[in-house]
Structure formats: structure tokens, C-alpha cells
Amino acid sequence: MNSSPLIIPRSSTTTYSGNVGSVPFNGTATTSAPPLVLPPSSPQARYIERTPNTIAIEIDRLPAAFIAEGVKVKVIAADAGSVKYVIEQQ
């Protein structure tokens, strides 16, 4: 990970030329603003915890299915100590 800030200068130069009547002119103009400073990245990865979802299925009504995270979860058999299931893409 990057541990130093990123400093982006913000200035531009414009060149112009032309004539006033029969007299030619030319020049430059510089416009500047304070630099844009992006702070350094955190040295550690950031994780956001997701809260668990509870899904209740009646064991005496199997097979049963539900959709979670875009996949179909089909519970084929279950008892007090185990669950047999199949995951199918939607």
C-alpha cells in the first residue's frame, strides 16, 4: 500500500497572440491554484463486517429452497446435527 500522500499540482499556462490594428502582440498567462493533496492510504486493509442473516426452515417440510446472494440454496435433508444442501446458480 502507498504510505505517502499524492500531491497534484494545479497550474496551467496559456499562450496568446494577435494583432491590435497593425501592431502584433503575444504573451503568456499562468494560472495556479493550491495543489490537490490526497492523503496516504491506510497501511492496513479495512474490513466491514456483515451482520449474519438467520433463515428458518421447517425440517418436516423438506426439501425447501431459498435465494441468498443471487444463488438458490436447496435444503434436501436436515436433523439436529447436520444439514444436506445443494447450491444452484440463478
C-alpha positions as CSV (number, residue, x, y, z in Angstrom):
1,M,0.0,0.0,0.0
2,N,1.1,3.6,-0.6
3,S,2.1,5.3,2.6
4,S,2.9,8.8,1.3
5,P,0.4,11.5,0.1
6,L,-0.1,12.2,-3.6
7,I,0.4,15.8,-4.5
8,I,-1.2,17.0,-7.7
9,P,-0.1,20.5,-8.8
10,R,-2.9,22.7,-10.3
11,S,-1.5,25.2,-12.7
12,S,-1.8,26.0,-16.3
13,T,-0.2,28.3,-18.8
14,T,-2.0,29.9,-21.7
15,T,-0.2,31.4,-24.7
16,Y,-1.9,34.1,-26.7
17,S,-1.1,36.2,-29.7
18,G,-2.8,38.5,-32.1
19,N,-2.9,42.0,-33.6
20,V,-4.3,45.3,-32.4
21,G,-4.8,47.2,-35.6
22,S,-1.4,46.6,-37.3
23,V,0.6,46.0,-34.1
24,P,1.2,42.4,-33.3
25,F,1.3,41.2,-29.6
26,N,1.9,37.9,-27.8
27,G,2.3,36.7,-24.3
28,T,1.6,34.0,-21.7
29,A,-0.5,33.9,-18.7
30,T,-0.1,31.4,-15.8
31,T,-3.0,30.4,-13.6
32,S,-2.3,28.5,-10.4
33,A,-4.3,27.1,-7.5
34,P,-3.2,25.4,-4.3
35,P,-2.1,21.8,-5.0
36,L,-4.6,18.9,-4.5
37,V,-3.3,16.7,-1.8
38,L,-4.6,13.1,-1.5
39,P,-3.9,11.7,1.9
40,P,-1.8,8.5,2.2
41,S,-3.6,5.1,2.1
42,S,-4.1,3.3,5.4
43,P,-1.3,0.7,5.9
44,Q,-3.9,-1.9,6.9
45,A,-6.7,-3.3,4.9
46,R,-10.2,-2.2,6.0
47,Y,-12.9,-4.8,6.5
48,I,-16.5,-4.1,7.0
49,E,-18.3,-6.8,9.0
50,R,-21.6,-8.0,7.6
51,T,-24.3,-9.0,10.0
52,P,-25.5,-12.6,9.7
53,N,-28.9,-13.4,8.4
54,T,-31.0,-16.1,10.1
55,I,-33.1,-18.4,7.9
56,A,-35.6,-20.8,9.5
57,I,-36.7,-23.9,7.6
58,E,-39.2,-26.5,8.9
59,I,-37.4,-29.8,8.9
60,D,-40.6,-31.8,8.4
61,R,-41.3,-29.9,5.2
62,L,-38.1,-30.7,3.2
63,P,-36.9,-30.3,0.5
64,A,-37.1,-26.5,0.8
65,A,-35.3,-23.7,-1.0
66,F,-34.4,-20.0,-0.6
67,I,-32.5,-17.4,-2.6
68,A,-29.4,-15.9,-1.0
69,E,-26.7,-13.6,-2.6
70,G,-28.2,-14.5,-6.1
71,V,-28.0,-18.3,-5.7
72,K,-30.6,-20.8,-4.9
73,V,-29.9,-22.9,-1.8
74,K,-32.0,-26.1,-1.7
75,V,-32.1,-27.9,1.7
76,I,-32.5,-31.6,1.0
77,A,-32.3,-33.1,4.4
78,A,-31.6,-31.9,8.0
79,D,-31.6,-33.1,11.5
80,A,-30.3,-31.8,14.9
81,G,-26.7,-32.3,13.9
82,S,-26.4,-31.9,10.1
83,V,-27.8,-30.2,7.0
84,K,-27.6,-31.6,3.5
85,Y,-28.0,-28.9,0.8
86,V,-27.3,-28.1,-2.9
87,I,-26.4,-24.6,-4.2
88,E,-27.6,-23.7,-7.7
89,Q,-26.7,-20.6,-9.8
90,Q,-29.7,-18.5,-10.7
